[in-house]
Structure formats: C-alpha cells, structure tokens
C-alpha cells in the first residue's frame, strides 16, 4: 500500500475549522516520559479530545500494558527547526536532489511546518510499557529515522521481529479503535482532528489548527 505523506497536496487542501478545544496538560493523567521535555512543559500538552481518546485506548489495552506518552504539542518554531535540520541532512547526503524531492522525503520523518499535527496539539508520539514501566520491543526506538532504522520505523515494515509486530498490532488496535490515525512512516505517531486525520478518515475538515499553550 502506498503511504500518503504529510507533503501530499491533498493534506494541505483540507480546510481547518478549529473547534476551539483547549490544550491540556496530560501529566498526572497519562504516564509521561521526559525525553522530549522542554522548560515550559509544552511537550506534555494535547487537545482535550485527543487526550480523551488516548484514555479510551489505554482502557482497552490487555492487562499489564500501559501507554507511555513521549511528546504531544510542539511549538511551530520548534517544528520548523526540526524540519529544516532534517532537510539539510538529506540535502547534504543527496546533493543532486531537487528541492521538491528533499521536501517530500523529509516529510516521511518530520511534518512540514505548515501541516504539522503536533503544532495543532493533535498528534502524540506514544509507545507501550509493562507494569514495571519497561518499554516493549517495538522494532525500533521511538523517533528512529528511516535512515537509522533502514525503514523499520515504517509501521508495516516487514523486517521487524514477530514480537515487535505483535506489540505494534496491539498498540495500533487500541489507538485505531479510539479514533486516532497513524502516520505510516512512524509507528509511534498517532493523531486525531488534524488535516492528515481528516484526509485519512474521510472527514470534510480538520478540527484543530495551529495552537499555543496558555
């Protein structure tokens, strides 16, 4: 199945009708890892509707498993920096690539700033842990790039172990049932209410646009 990338023109064409839901702090509600923590705590925020669906997903997991929240909201300036840094790496490694190819390839791993679900508070990077808080084998680390993982970061990558495949399937079943959609180049990235979600869920408009933590 061909992956629809964030850079696809169909994503940008989705209108945004922001419903005005606030960004809320998930700390104290979900188990939160601090590897992406920032000084303001922005990373630990999501739109209320996304948090509600994560809690629904967690309640449907098999006994002994929990969601581990890695990162939610990402300020637009930070999103832009991530995208430009990765694009620069690709450009340096592939000097013959035209600008459009660099932009499209970069979008496999970092959303273009004008589209980014994280900057709308609509996306979450998440994995599974056991009762002792140990992360399950998911085939790659969270945020592994396509280059680093040789493509194993793709949700349906055939190269991962049977146990990692089972764990990804468990995570995907819970989150999909709760209404979130996955970005198929990143097994850990799920969203609800953003433009990408609207396209993949056949919705007429996004519920969430760029937001700020207040």
C-alpha positions as CSV (number, residue, x, y, z in Angstrom):
1,X,0.0,0.0,0.0
2,X,1.4,3.4,-1.0
3,X,2.0,5.7,2.0
4,X,0.3,9.1,1.9
5,X,2.9,11.6,3.1
6,X,2.3,14.8,5.0
7,X,3.7,16.7,2.0
8,X,0.8,15.3,-0.2
9,X,-1.2,18.2,-1.7
10,X,-4.4,16.6,-0.6
11,X,-3.4,17.1,3.1
12,X,-2.8,20.8,2.6
13,X,-6.1,21.1,0.7
14,X,-8.1,20.1,3.8
15,X,-9.7,23.1,5.4
16,X,-9.4,23.8,9.1
17,X,-12.5,24.6,11.2
18,X,-10.9,24.9,14.6
19,X,-13.4,23.8,17.3
20,X,-11.6,25.9,20.0
21,X,-10.8,23.0,22.3
22,X,-8.0,23.9,24.8
23,X,-4.6,22.4,25.0
24,X,-4.5,20.4,28.3
25,X,-1.6,19.0,30.3
26,X,-1.6,15.2,30.3
27,X,0.8,14.9,33.2
28,X,-1.0,13.2,36.1
29,X,-3.4,11.5,33.7
30,X,-1.1,9.5,31.5
31,X,2.4,8.0,32.1
32,X,4.7,10.7,30.7
33,X,8.3,10.2,29.7
34,X,10.6,13.2,29.9
35,X,13.0,12.5,27.0
36,X,11.3,15.3,24.9
37,X,10.6,17.6,27.9
38,X,11.1,21.3,27.4
39,X,11.4,24.1,30.0
40,X,7.8,25.2,29.6
41,X,6.2,21.8,29.6
42,X,4.6,22.4,26.2
43,X,5.5,18.8,25.1
44,X,3.1,17.4,27.6
45,X,0.0,19.1,26.2
46,X,-2.7,17.9,23.8
47,X,-6.1,19.0,22.7
48,X,-8.7,17.7,25.2
49,X,-10.4,15.5,22.5
50,X,-7.0,13.7,21.8
51,X,-6.4,13.1,25.5
52,X,-9.9,11.6,25.9
53,X,-9.2,9.2,23.0
54,X,-5.8,8.2,24.5
55,X,-7.5,7.3,27.8
56,X,-10.1,5.3,25.9
57,X,-7.3,3.5,24.1
58,X,-5.5,2.8,27.3
59,X,-8.6,1.3,28.9
60,X,-8.8,-1.2,26.0
61,X,-5.2,-2.5,26.2
62,X,-4.5,-6.0,27.5
63,X,-4.0,-6.3,31.3
64,X,-0.5,-5.3,32.3
65,X,0.1,-2.8,29.5
66,X,0.0,1.0,29.5
67,X,0.6,3.8,27.1
68,X,3.8,5.8,27.5
69,X,3.4,9.4,26.3
70,X,6.6,10.7,24.7
71,X,5.6,14.0,23.0
72,X,2.4,15.9,22.2
73,X,2.3,19.6,21.4
74,X,5.3,21.1,19.5
75,X,5.5,24.9,19.0
76,X,5.6,25.9,15.4
77,X,9.1,27.4,15.6
78,X,10.4,24.1,17.0
79,X,8.6,22.1,14.3
80,X,10.2,24.3,11.7
81,X,13.6,23.8,13.1
82,X,13.2,20.0,13.2
83,X,12.1,20.0,9.6
84,X,14.8,22.3,8.3
85,X,17.5,20.4,10.1
86,X,16.4,17.1,8.7
87,X,16.0,18.5,5.2
88,X,19.5,19.9,5.5
89,X,20.8,16.4,6.3
90,X,19.1,15.0,3.3
91,X,20.3,17.7,1.0
92,X,23.9,17.2,2.2
93,X,23.7,13.4,1.6
94,X,22.0,13.8,-1.8
95,X,23.3,17.0,-3.4
96,X,21.7,16.1,-6.8
97,X,18.2,16.0,-5.4
98,X,15.8,18.8,-6.5
99,X,14.2,20.9,-3.8
100,X,10.8,19.2,-4.2
101,X,12.4,15.8,-3.6
102,X,14.1,17.0,-0.5
103,X,10.9,18.4,0.9
104,X,8.9,15.3,0.1
105,X,11.5,12.9,1.5
106,X,11.9,15.0,4.7
107,X,8.1,14.7,5.3
108,X,8.5,11.0,5.8
109,X,10.0,11.8,9.2
110,X,9.2,15.4,10.1
111,X,5.9,17.0,9.1
112,X,6.2,20.2,7.1
113,X,5.6,23.1,9.5
114,X,2.5,24.4,7.7
115,X,0.8,21.0,8.1
116,X,2.3,19.6,11.4
117,X,-0.3,17.8,13.6
118,X,2.0,18.3,16.6
119,X,1.7,22.1,16.3
120,X,-2.1,21.8,16.5
121,X,-1.9,19.7,19.6
122,X,-3.5,16.9,17.6
123,X,-0.6,14.4,17.4
124,X,1.1,12.2,20.0
125,X,4.2,10.1,19.9
126,X,3.5,7.1,22.1
127,X,4.6,3.6,22.9
128,X,3.8,0.7,25.2
129,X,5.2,-0.2,28.6
130,X,4.7,-3.2,31.0
131,X,3.6,-3.0,34.7
132,X,7.2,-2.1,35.6
133,X,7.4,0.7,33.2
134,X,9.7,-1.0,30.8
135,X,9.2,-0.2,27.1
136,X,8.1,-3.2,25.0
137,X,10.0,-4.2,21.9
138,X,8.5,-2.2,19.0
139,X,11.2,-3.0,16.4
140,X,12.9,0.4,16.7
141,X,13.3,3.2,19.2
142,X,10.7,6.0,19.2
143,X,11.8,8.7,16.7
144,X,14.1,6.4,14.8
145,X,14.6,7.9,11.3
146,X,14.2,5.9,8.1
147,X,18.0,6.1,7.5
148,X,18.9,5.0,11.1
149,X,16.4,2.1,11.1
150,X,16.7,1.0,7.4
151,X,13.0,1.6,7.1
152,X,12.0,-0.4,10.2
153,X,10.3,2.7,11.6
154,X,7.5,2.2,9.0
155,X,4.5,0.8,10.8
156,X,4.2,-2.2,8.5
157,X,7.9,-2.8,8.0
158,X,8.4,-6.5,7.2
159,X,11.9,-6.6,8.8
160,X,10.9,-6.5,12.4
161,X,10.6,-9.5,14.8
162,X,7.4,-11.3,15.4
163,X,7.2,-10.0,19.0
164,X,7.7,-6.4,17.8
165,X,5.0,-7.0,15.1
166,X,2.6,-8.2,17.8
167,X,3.3,-5.2,20.0
168,X,2.7,-2.8,17.2
169,X,-0.5,-4.5,16.3
170,X,-1.6,-4.2,20.0
171,X,-0.9,-0.5,20.1
172,X,-2.5,0.1,16.7
173,X,-5.7,-1.8,17.6
174,X,-6.2,0.3,20.7
175,X,-5.5,3.6,19.2
176,X,-7.4,3.0,15.9
177,X,-10.5,1.8,17.9
178,X,-10.3,5.1,19.8
179,X,-10.4,7.1,16.5
180,X,-6.8,8.1,16.0
181,X,-4.9,7.6,12.8
182,X,-1.3,6.5,12.3
183,X,1.3,8.2,10.1
184,X,2.5,5.0,8.4
185,X,6.2,6.0,8.2
186,X,6.3,6.3,12.1
187,X,4.7,3.5,14.1
188,X,4.7,5.8,17.2
189,X,2.9,8.8,15.7
190,X,-0.9,9.0,16.0
191,X,-3.3,11.9,15.6
192,X,-6.9,13.0,15.8
193,X,-8.6,16.1,14.5
194,X,-5.7,17.4,12.3
195,X,-5.6,17.7,8.5
196,X,-3.9,14.4,8.0
197,X,-6.5,12.7,10.2
198,X,-9.3,14.4,8.2
199,X,-7.9,13.1,4.9
200,X,-7.4,9.5,6.1
201,X,-10.7,9.4,8.0
202,X,-12.6,10.9,5.1
203,X,-13.7,14.0,7.1
204,X,-14.5,17.3,5.4
205,X,-12.3,19.5,7.6
206,X,-9.8,19.4,10.4
207,X,-11.0,20.1,13.9
208,X,-7.7,21.6,15.1
209,X,-5.3,24.2,13.6
210,X,-2.1,25.7,15.0
211,X,-2.4,26.4,18.7
212,X,-0.5,27.9,21.6
213,X,-0.1,26.7,25.2
214,X,-1.6,29.3,27.5
